[in-house]
Amino acid sequence: MTSSFAALISRLWTRAIARERGVARSGPREPQKPAQNVGSRESTERGSMTELDDAKVTHAISDDSPVCPDLPRPDEPPPRTRREPVVEAIHGVLVDDPYRWLEGDHDPEVADWVEAQGAYASEQLQALPAREPLARRFIELLDLDEISAPERRGNMYFYSRRPKGAQKLIYCFRRGQSGPEELLLDPYRLASDGSATVHGVFPAPDGRLVAYKVSRNNTDDATLHILDLETGHALTDVIDAARYAAPQWTHDGRGFYYVGLPIDEAISPVELPGRAEVRFHRVGDPAAHDRVVVPATLDASRSVEVSVSHDGHWLFVSHHHGWNSTDVHFLDLRQDDPALRPLVIGRSALYNVVAWRGRFYVHTNEGADRFRAFSVDPHRPDRDAWLELVPESDAVLERLQIVGERLILSYLRDASSVVEIRGLDGRLVRELPLPHLGTVNGLLGAPDDDRAYYGFSSFTEPGQIFEVSVASGVSRLWRRIEAPVDASRFVVERLRYASADSTTISMFVVRRGDLELDGEAPALLIGYGGFAVNMTPRFSAQAVVWVERGGVLAVPNLRGGGEFGEEWHQAGTRERKQNVFDDFAAAARTLVARGYTRHDRLALLGASNGGLLVGATMVHTPELARAAVCAVPLLDMVRYTHFSAGRTWIGEYGDPADPRDFAFLHRYSPYHHIEAGVDYPALLMIAMEGDDRVAPLHARKFTAALQRVSRRPALLRVTSNAGHCGPDHLQQRIDLEVDILAFLLAQLAPV
């Protein structure tokens, strides 16, 4: 089990890690208009109808107005932040940027400012009521024995676990399924100060050698090492700059393919993605001797991925053009001098390929918004020779695997998981029985092994791991996280409501069954809406504590996500980003219209791309919510491509260097539309000191601008020793969760 924040971040960026994978309309703010849209609530007991408010999202556009004297400031104002007269002409538009100096990560003045802001936020947060009972409850829900499903390599079984009382995961293995547990990796043995984070364990096919990736303080930048389990010692092999590396071993275990980066301080971080190249490392050789298999593209908007088939016969290299299309090449590793051959290039579609028994199995959205599956003869790879195995259906085909000599197809139907087992000829064998509506992330198993495992989670059900025989379909509960939660007290509902353009949006709502819908409950609206990331039912400690205290949790399936196919994703990208903001605003209005809450008892929460969503919503429609938690966000959309991995997101957001893209990016960019005289929600901004994915400067600049004009608290909470996905120390996670809920309860339901 993970905390809500940690789970949210890791889930939202799962595709971004694996593949190194809004617009507010201009014009004056308009008054609220009478409700016109009609929405419905679905539950197991009843259905009903309600009218919704369809007021449009609007905004005002000056951030240089004087502070409004009529708005009272907090009793203890935040540290003062100086402004500089920075004005830049971009495509003929004068853009004010008075806090650009806060972009300086290595500037001592910026460091002093961050320290002062952190101290101020800590003082304010520590003074909030309800902290002690919140901390006790989070300890009960998070300090539990955790274990992952085992992954077999040869006769070795690898897994991770966190014993009760431990601060971090440890990694273990068994020799044989019933052998005694042996320790593989303990982060505290890698670094006694607890700064080491294990970012992946990659055993060779026979399990003797294990590559593992270690970062400092949970940042993306990492180093690869190799451990020999026969001797128990680490080899001398060390590969630095392994942020994108996921070692793909050859069948004989003598080496692996990986994505590597040059080590050159002269290369800007924004250029690094374009310098990624596919390399081969032979065990025992210095990393400097690694052979380049596929050179760098020098295009920072593209990413590259490499994989090797389970039988070791085939290597696949995929170049991803943002989140919109994929080029795939392959080669036969059994040949003495193999050459890359194209499988599919230049098509506006996504492709993922696995191989087994002399066939390629392709998962794609080519000509199928909800994806479909093909079988390909590698000796006849031309597109017109592909055989469709599984056509598009009414559900979204998220993933294709081969486990136990069967196709395993993981679908989303109405944002909940469905898993089908099919023959290699595509014929349906059975549907995997699941406990109820929830989330499954595929099966953990091998093409030649009948035994597999899968994890299941829902809003009201703590994590469970099942063992399944693929051949028979018989499942048994293998492990359950025993969390002290009475899920029978909770009700999960689905709402349907209309967005600004009348598109129907669905939303999960979780509450206590005895909660009266009288508009008095505090409500937490969580959103993301981007990168085809799916917001599906998952258990979290934060949700449990919030609902136990009488709160309402709402999770809408916004456009930009992948819950309903690629068209749904594209409808929330680039110049269509306004749809995401409209969907989120309509969700807030729906919760109020249906009696779940009031606007002054509603809070917004989002992280990363979801932080952009929260920032845009609170700036352009501040009347919707009383408070907001904005974590590791993008907020300066005019300059986002200048920092970290920003250029890899151009396909999703647009390129501010292009005048057409700049127009819509600047129109909604949250940082550029903060103005005096507006009643903004209270803000808890969360930044990670070591975030090397989304630069913390976004959080700094936005907070400074808001503090200058807002009459409500605007706190910048900076977590030290943590990267984009947050802290990996249990106590730091608990502290963060307590701060979030204590802040929200103080704003929405003050004692």
HUJONOR-V704384 format. One record per residue. N is the residue number from 1. PHI is phi in whole degrees, 0 to 359 (* if undefined). Layout:
# HUJONOR-V704384
n=N phi=PHI
n=N phi=PHI
This chain:
# HUJONOR-V704384
n=1 phi=*
n=2 phi=234
n=3 phi=293
n=4 phi=300
n=5 phi=296
n=6 phi=298
n=7 phi=295
n=8 phi=299
n=9 phi=298
n=10 phi=295
n=11 phi=292
n=12 phi=295
n=13 phi=249
n=14 phi=304
n=15 phi=291
n=16 phi=295
n=17 phi=289
n=18 phi=293
n=19 phi=249
n=20 phi=37
n=21 phi=259
n=22 phi=*
n=23 phi=264
n=24 phi=283
n=25 phi=286
n=26 phi=286
n=27 phi=120
n=28 phi=291
n=29 phi=292
n=30 phi=262
n=31 phi=289
n=32 phi=296
n=33 phi=247
n=34 phi=299
n=35 phi=295
n=36 phi=229
n=37 phi=284
n=38 phi=242
n=39 phi=229
n=40 phi=226
n=41 phi=248
n=42 phi=248
n=43 phi=210
n=44 phi=287
n=45 phi=262
n=46 phi=200
n=47 phi=226
n=48 phi=205
n=49 phi=236
n=50 phi=208
n=51 phi=267
n=52 phi=244
n=53 phi=274
n=54 phi=250
n=55 phi=302
n=56 phi=283
n=57 phi=284
n=58 phi=225
n=59 phi=202
n=60 phi=254
n=61 phi=232
n=62 phi=248
n=63 phi=246
n=64 phi=242
n=65 phi=287
n=66 phi=293
n=67 phi=298
n=68 phi=285
n=69 phi=288
n=70 phi=279
n=71 phi=265
n=72 phi=293
n=73 phi=269
n=74 phi=301
n=75 phi=303
n=76 phi=244
n=77 phi=293
n=78 phi=288
n=79 phi=304
n=80 phi=290
n=81 phi=235
n=82 phi=287
n=83 phi=248
n=84 phi=241
n=85 phi=281
n=86 phi=264
n=87 phi=229
n=88 phi=240
n=89 phi=272
n=90 phi=236
n=91 phi=51
n=92 phi=83
n=93 phi=249
n=94 phi=277
n=95 phi=246
n=96 phi=284
n=97 phi=214
n=98 phi=292
n=99 phi=247
n=100 phi=298
n=101 phi=299
n=102 phi=284
n=103 phi=284
n=104 phi=283
n=105 phi=299
n=106 phi=253
n=107 phi=277
n=108 phi=303
n=109 phi=294
n=110 phi=294
n=111 phi=299
n=112 phi=296
n=113 phi=297
n=114 phi=298
n=115 phi=297
n=116 phi=295
n=117 phi=295
n=118 phi=296
n=119 phi=295
n=120 phi=297
n=121 phi=298
n=122 phi=299
n=123 phi=299
n=124 phi=292
n=125 phi=289
n=126 phi=293
n=127 phi=275
n=128 phi=285
n=129 phi=287
n=130 phi=73
n=131 phi=295
n=132 phi=296
n=133 phi=295
n=134 phi=297
n=135 phi=298
n=136 phi=299
n=137 phi=290
n=138 phi=293
n=139 phi=297
n=140 phi=299
n=141 phi=271
n=142 phi=250
n=143 phi=272
n=144 phi=231
n=145 phi=290
n=146 phi=241
n=147 phi=209
n=148 phi=264
n=149 phi=293
n=150 phi=281
n=151 phi=242
n=152 phi=269
n=153 phi=224
n=154 phi=62
n=155 phi=257
n=156 phi=255
n=157 phi=239
n=158 phi=247
n=159 phi=199
n=160 phi=241
n=161 phi=203
n=162 phi=230
n=163 phi=295
n=164 phi=305
n=165 phi=95
n=166 phi=275
n=167 phi=272
n=168 phi=222
n=169 phi=294
n=170 phi=246
n=171 phi=240
n=172 phi=228
n=173 phi=208
n=174 phi=231
n=175 phi=267
n=176 phi=90
n=177 phi=297
n=178 phi=252
n=179 phi=291
n=180 phi=292
n=181 phi=291
n=182 phi=234
n=183 phi=282
n=184 phi=264
n=185 phi=216
n=186 phi=234
n=187 phi=307
n=188 phi=286
n=189 phi=276
n=190 phi=283
n=191 phi=207
n=192 phi=296
n=193 phi=276
n=194 phi=80
n=195 phi=278
n=196 phi=278
n=197 phi=236
n=198 phi=275
n=199 phi=255
n=200 phi=158
n=201 phi=236
n=202 phi=229
n=203 phi=286
n=204 phi=292
n=205 phi=305
n=206 phi=269
n=207 phi=81
n=208 phi=287
n=209 phi=259
n=210 phi=228
n=211 phi=276
n=212 phi=218
n=213 phi=246
n=214 phi=235
n=215 phi=239
n=216 phi=256
n=217 phi=59
n=218 phi=64
n=219 phi=277
n=220 phi=285
n=221 phi=298
n=222 phi=210
n=223 phi=231
n=224 phi=266
n=225 phi=228
n=226 phi=229
n=227 phi=246
n=228 phi=260
n=229 phi=285
n=230 phi=289
n=231 phi=264
n=232 phi=79
n=233 phi=245
n=234 phi=283
n=235 phi=283
n=236 phi=281
n=237 phi=297
n=238 phi=221
n=239 phi=238
n=240 phi=275
n=241 phi=53
n=242 phi=257
n=243 phi=304
n=244 phi=260
n=245 phi=280
n=246 phi=222
n=247 phi=310
n=248 phi=245
n=249 phi=287
n=250 phi=288
n=251 phi=295
n=252 phi=274
n=253 phi=72
n=254 phi=270
n=255 phi=185
n=256 phi=210
n=257 phi=265
n=258 phi=200
n=259 phi=262
n=260 phi=242
n=261 phi=235
n=262 phi=289
n=263 phi=255
n=264 phi=208
n=265 phi=296
n=266 phi=285
n=267 phi=275
n=268 phi=295
n=269 phi=305
n=270 phi=289
n=271 phi=271
n=272 phi=303
n=273 phi=305
n=274 phi=285
n=275 phi=263
n=276 phi=292
n=277 phi=223
n=278 phi=274
n=279 phi=235
n=280 phi=240
n=281 phi=250
n=282 phi=268
n=283 phi=304
n=284 phi=100
n=285 phi=274
n=286 phi=296
n=287 phi=301
n=288 phi=297
n=289 phi=267
n=290 phi=299
n=291 phi=280
n=292 phi=277
n=293 phi=269
n=294 phi=228
n=295 phi=289
n=296 phi=294
n=297 phi=277
n=298 phi=65
n=299 phi=246
n=300 phi=290
n=301 phi=273
n=302 phi=249
n=303 phi=230
n=304 phi=231
n=305 phi=221
n=306 phi=230
n=307 phi=214
n=308 phi=236
n=309 phi=296
n=310 phi=302
n=311 phi=277
n=312 phi=78
n=313 phi=278
n=314 phi=234
n=315 phi=245
n=316 phi=240
n=317 phi=239
n=318 phi=244
n=319 phi=256
n=320 phi=259
n=321 phi=267
n=322 phi=60
n=323 phi=249
n=324 phi=244
n=325 phi=204
n=326 phi=222
n=327 phi=253
n=328 phi=234
n=329 phi=241
n=330 phi=217
n=331 phi=212
n=332 phi=268
n=333 phi=287
n=334 phi=278
n=335 phi=279
n=336 phi=294
n=337 phi=227
n=338 phi=291
n=339 phi=235
n=340 phi=294
n=341 phi=237
n=342 phi=284
n=343 phi=260
n=344 phi=206
n=345 phi=219
n=346 phi=76
n=347 phi=255
n=348 phi=275
n=349 phi=202
n=350 phi=260
n=351 phi=221
n=352 phi=225
n=353 phi=234
n=354 phi=234
n=355 phi=230
n=356 phi=196
n=357 phi=50
n=358 phi=76
n=359 phi=229
n=360 phi=260
n=361 phi=241
n=362 phi=247
n=363 phi=257
n=364 phi=208
n=365 phi=255
n=366 phi=298
n=367 phi=65
n=368 phi=207
n=369 phi=304
n=370 phi=258
n=371 phi=76
n=372 phi=209
n=373 phi=231
n=374 phi=236
n=375 phi=247
n=376 phi=229
n=377 phi=277
n=378 phi=298
n=379 phi=275
n=380 phi=225
n=381 phi=279
n=382 phi=303
n=383 phi=303
n=384 phi=287
n=385 phi=262
n=386 phi=291
n=387 phi=250
n=388 phi=288
n=389 phi=266
n=390 phi=229
n=391 phi=287
n=392 phi=299
n=393 phi=234
n=394 phi=279
n=395 phi=254
n=396 phi=270
n=397 phi=280
n=398 phi=284
n=399 phi=204
n=400 phi=238
n=401 phi=227
n=402 phi=239
n=403 phi=223
n=404 phi=59
n=405 phi=63
n=406 phi=227
n=407 phi=281
n=408 phi=249
n=409 phi=248
n=410 phi=260
n=411 phi=248
n=412 phi=246
n=413 phi=243
n=414 phi=54
n=415 phi=67
n=416 phi=230
n=417 phi=282
n=418 phi=223
n=419 phi=238
n=420 phi=253
n=421 phi=251
n=422 phi=231
n=423 phi=291
n=424 phi=294
n=425 phi=271
n=426 phi=92
n=427 phi=284
n=428 phi=293
n=429 phi=262
n=430 phi=192
n=431 phi=260
n=432 phi=290
n=433 phi=289
n=434 phi=247
n=435 phi=302
n=436 phi=186
n=437 phi=297
n=438 phi=182
n=439 phi=232
n=440 phi=233
n=441 phi=255
n=442 phi=72
n=443 phi=253
n=444 phi=259
n=445 phi=185
n=446 phi=237
n=447 phi=300
n=448 phi=254
n=449 phi=233
n=450 phi=289
n=451 phi=277
n=452 phi=217
n=453 phi=226
n=454 phi=212
n=455 phi=262
n=456 phi=230
n=457 phi=213
n=458 phi=214
n=459 phi=299
n=460 phi=250
n=461 phi=241
n=462 phi=301
n=463 phi=302
n=464 phi=232
n=465 phi=241
n=466 phi=248
n=467 phi=258
n=468 phi=225
n=469 phi=271
n=470 phi=296
n=471 phi=295
n=472 phi=264
n=473 phi=80
n=474 phi=282
n=475 phi=247
n=476 phi=222
n=477 phi=292
n=478 phi=265
n=479 phi=212
n=480 phi=227
n=481 phi=282
n=482 phi=273
n=483 phi=261
n=484 phi=283
n=485 phi=225
n=486 phi=263
n=487 phi=291
n=488 phi=294
n=489 phi=281
n=490 phi=260
n=491 phi=236
n=492 phi=247
n=493 phi=237
n=494 phi=245
n=495 phi=259
n=496 phi=239
n=497 phi=215
n=498 phi=260
n=499 phi=277
n=500 phi=300
n=501 phi=261
n=502 phi=76
n=503 phi=295
n=504 phi=280
n=505 phi=244
n=506 phi=255
n=507 phi=210
n=508 phi=280
n=509 phi=230
n=510 phi=241
n=511 phi=205
n=512 phi=287
n=513 phi=295
n=514 phi=267
n=515 phi=285
n=516 phi=279
n=517 phi=273
n=518 phi=248
n=519 phi=81
n=520 phi=264
n=521 phi=282
n=522 phi=291
n=523 phi=230
n=524 phi=240
n=525 phi=256
n=526 phi=251
n=527 phi=216
n=528 phi=222
n=529 phi=69
n=530 phi=185
n=531 phi=57
n=532 phi=59
n=533 phi=279
n=534 phi=262
n=535 phi=261
n=536 phi=241
n=537 phi=297
n=538 phi=216
n=539 phi=279
n=540 phi=212
n=541 phi=297
n=542 phi=299
n=543 phi=297
n=544 phi=299
n=545 phi=297
n=546 phi=297
n=547 phi=288
n=548 phi=303
n=549 phi=275
n=550 phi=90
n=551 phi=274
n=552 phi=249
n=553 phi=251
n=554 phi=232
n=555 phi=228
n=556 phi=277
n=557 phi=265
n=558 phi=285
n=559 phi=299
n=560 phi=100
n=561 phi=280
n=562 phi=249
n=563 phi=299
n=564 phi=235
n=565 phi=109
n=566 phi=290
n=567 phi=298
n=568 phi=297
n=569 phi=297
n=570 phi=297
n=571 phi=292
n=572 phi=241
n=573 phi=244
n=574 phi=47
n=575 phi=292
n=576 phi=265
n=577 phi=299
n=578 phi=304
n=579 phi=302
n=580 phi=296
n=581 phi=295
n=582 phi=297
n=583 phi=298
n=584 phi=291
n=585 phi=297
n=586 phi=295
n=587 phi=297
n=588 phi=299
n=589 phi=293
n=590 phi=295
n=591 phi=299
n=592 phi=287
n=593 phi=297
n=594 phi=272
n=595 phi=86
n=596 phi=287
n=597 phi=199
n=598 phi=240
n=599 phi=299
n=600 phi=277
n=601 phi=238
n=602 phi=251
n=603 phi=235
n=604 phi=249
n=605 phi=218
n=606 phi=201
n=607 phi=229
n=608 phi=63
n=609 phi=301
n=610 phi=293
n=611 phi=292
n=612 phi=300
n=613 phi=300
n=614 phi=295
n=615 phi=299
n=616 phi=295
n=617 phi=293
n=618 phi=288
n=619 phi=277
n=620 phi=270
n=621 phi=224
n=622 phi=295
n=623 phi=288
n=624 phi=285
n=625 phi=219
n=626 phi=267
n=627 phi=209
n=628 phi=212
n=629 phi=244
n=630 phi=239
n=631 phi=244
n=632 phi=35
n=633 phi=265
n=634 phi=261
n=635 phi=221
n=636 phi=256
n=637 phi=278
n=638 phi=279
n=639 phi=240
n=640 phi=298
n=641 phi=284
n=642 phi=273
n=643 phi=223
n=644 phi=49
n=645 phi=267
n=646 phi=307
n=647 phi=290
n=648 phi=289
n=649 phi=258
n=650 phi=301
n=651 phi=298
n=652 phi=274
n=653 phi=257
n=654 phi=108
n=655 phi=247
n=656 phi=296
n=657 phi=285
n=658 phi=267
n=659 phi=304
n=660 phi=292
n=661 phi=289
n=662 phi=305
n=663 phi=301
n=664 phi=279
n=665 phi=294
n=666 phi=293
n=667 phi=297
n=668 phi=250
n=669 phi=311
n=670 phi=302
n=671 phi=301
n=672 phi=273
n=673 phi=232
n=674 phi=277
n=675 phi=225
n=676 phi=287
n=677 phi=84
n=678 phi=249
n=679 phi=273
n=680 phi=282
n=681 phi=297
n=682 phi=297
n=683 phi=234
n=684 phi=249
n=685 phi=268
n=686 phi=243
n=687 phi=234
n=688 phi=251
n=689 phi=303
n=690 phi=259
n=691 phi=295
n=692 phi=252
n=693 phi=250
n=694 phi=248
n=695 phi=300
n=696 phi=297
n=697 phi=301
n=698 phi=301
n=699 phi=294
n=700 phi=296
n=701 phi=295
n=702 phi=295
n=703 phi=299
n=704 phi=300
n=705 phi=295
n=706 phi=288
n=707 phi=301
n=708 phi=293
n=709 phi=240
n=710 phi=274
n=711 phi=273
n=712 phi=259
n=713 phi=301
n=714 phi=224
n=715 phi=253
n=716 phi=250
n=717 phi=265
n=718 phi=252
n=719 phi=269
n=720 phi=283
n=721 phi=55
n=722 phi=208
n=723 phi=258
n=724 phi=303
n=725 phi=277
n=726 phi=90
n=727 phi=288
n=728 phi=252
n=729 phi=275
n=730 phi=303
n=731 phi=294
n=732 phi=296
n=733 phi=296
n=734 phi=296
n=735 phi=302
n=736 phi=295
n=737 phi=297
n=738 phi=297
n=739 phi=300
n=740 phi=298
n=741 phi=287
n=742 phi=297
n=743 phi=297
n=744 phi=293
n=745 phi=295
n=746 phi=294
n=747 phi=277
n=748 phi=261
n=749 phi=220
n=750 phi=300
n=751 phi=285
